[in-house]
């Protein structure tokens, strides 16, 4: 897996935020007495916060504007990212090892900059990245293969030189369609889809310690 360009998802890959993110999404649905399927988190994770708000409104017929849904969701999240969410194990060691080799490190996440940027700064890895992208920067979601193609084009390398890390099975499947080499990353919130993630990904890791 020797590549020169590394693209990382944020939630559930670099930081241990998925329990907070998932809890916030389910908290919103519960507060509005909405019944939802067991795999709702799997479905909405690649959509990001705006996409999830839109999905909630369109799927469940919530009588709120998308902006109102989004504000309620993000009011719950923002303090978590600013003050609580930690790095996942061995992330700092792995990133600094790659950086020392001169490789390009990048973030591509469905989460917005208002949570991603301050969190990465607080945990001490913000400056390791050449690019930190939210789906908002591409006006699409990680359910769209084109976002991966555009990200690699912006970095300025061939697709064959890039590797993409994600914990979400839907995002991994889409990245593969786009032509990326993928690494599936274990996260406890995706336990139900773990076997599928292992089967689909080009490589699978339980944590970054196995790559050191």
N, C-alpha and C positions, 0 to 999 in steps of 0.2 A: 504493500500500500504506500509506496514511496511516491508522493506527489509533491508539487511545490505550492499548491494553493488549497487552503483549508477554509471551508465555509461552515459555520456552526449555527444551529438553532440556539435560542437563548433559554427559554423556559424548559426545564426538565433535562437540559443538556449541560449548560454552563452553570446554572444556578438551580437550587432546589426549591423552585417556586410553584411547581405544578399543584402540590396540595393546597397552596394558598389560592392559586388561580382557579382551580376546580371548585374549591369551597366558595369562592366569590360568585362564580357563575351559578352554582346550585342554590346559593343563598338568595340570589335575585329571583330565580324561578320559584323557590319555596315561598318567598315573601309575597309573591303574586299568585300563590295557590295554583301553580301550573304543574300538571302532571307531565313527566318527560320520560323518554326511554332510558334504559340502563346505560346505553352507549352514547349518550348525548355529548360527553366530553370528547370522545374520539371524533365525533362528527364536527364539533365546533372549533377544536384546537387549531387547525390550519387556517381558519377564517379570521383569527385575530379578534380584537374587541369590537371594532365597527362591524365586521362581518357577522360576528355572533349576535350583536344587537339587532342587525337586520334579519338574521335567521330567526331569532326569537319572535320578532314582530310578525314576520310573514308566516311562520310555522304555527305559532300558538295564538295569533290574533290579539296580541297585547294592545290595549288601548292607550298607548303612549307613543310619542314621536321617537324615532330612532335616537335622536340626540338626547332625549330624556332617559332612555334605557341606558345609553352609553355612559351618561353622567353618573347614574346610580351605581353602575358596575364599577366605574373607575374611582369613585369616591371610596369604595371598599378596598380597592387594590393599592392605590398609590401609597398610603402609609406603610403597607407591607414591603413594597419594593424599596422605599426610602430608608427604612429602619430595621427590617427584620430578616429578609430572605438571604440565606447564605450561599456561598459557592458549593458546588458538588465536590465530592472527594477527588483529589489528584488533578483537578482542572488547572490550577495555577502551575503546577509542576509540568504538565504536558504542554501548556501554551508557551511557557518560557523556554522549554526545550525546542519547540518548533521555531520560535522567534530567533533563538540563538543560531539556528541553521539557515536563517535568512528567508524563511518561507513567508508567504502572504497569508495573514490571518484575517478573517472577515466574519461578520455576524449577519444572518438573515433571519428575521423573526417576525411573527405576526403581531407581536406586542408593540405598542406605540413608544416613541422616543421619550415621552414624559415618565415612563416607568423604566425603560431599558437603560438609558444613558446615566441617570443618577445611581441606579443600582450597580452598574458596571464600574462606575467611579468609586463607589463606597467599598466594593469588594476588591478593588485594586487591580483590575485587568483592563480597564477602558483603553489605556494607551498602548496596549499590545496589538490592537486591531487597526488594519489599514482602512477598513470600511465597516460601519455599523448601520445596517439597513433595516428599516421597518417595512412591512408590506405597503404601508401608506406611501412610501417613497416611490413605489411602482404602480400605485393605483390599482392593485389587484391583490390576490391572496396566494397562499402557498398551495392552494388547490389548483392553481393554474400553472402548467408546465413552463409557460413563457417567462415566469418570474425568475426561474433558475437560469435560463438561457441569457436573459438580460443581465443578471448579476455577474455571470462569468464574462460576458462581453465587456461590462464596465471595468472589471478587474484587468482585462486585456490579455487573457490566456486562452489556450485551447481547452475545450471541455474535458479532454482526456487527462489534463493536468490537475483537475479539481476534484476534491472529495467533500462530500456533504454529510454532516452529522445531524441526526434528528431522533427524537424519541417517539414521534407520532407516526403510526403506520401509514396513514393517508398521505402525509407529507413525503415520506420515504418512497411510496409508490409513485407519486407524481414526479419526484426528482429523478427516479429511474427512467420514467417516460421521457424526461427532458434530456437524458443521456449522461447523467452524473453517476459517478461511483458513490455508493452510499454506505454509511456506517450507522446501524441502528444502535441506539443507546438506551439501556434499561432505565426505566423510571417506575417507581412503585405505583404511581397512579395509572399506569398502562398495563398492569399485571394481567388483565384479562386478554390482552392482545399480544402478550410477550412471545408466544410461540410463533404467531404469524409474523411478527416483526423480525424474529431470527431467521425465518424461512425466506423472507422477501429481501432483506438487506444483503448487500455484497459482503459485509462484515458486521459482526455484532459484538458489542462489549457491555459488560455489566458496570464497569466504571473505567476511568481513564488510566488507572494504575496498570492495567494490562497492556497499555501501549508505551509505557515508559521503558 
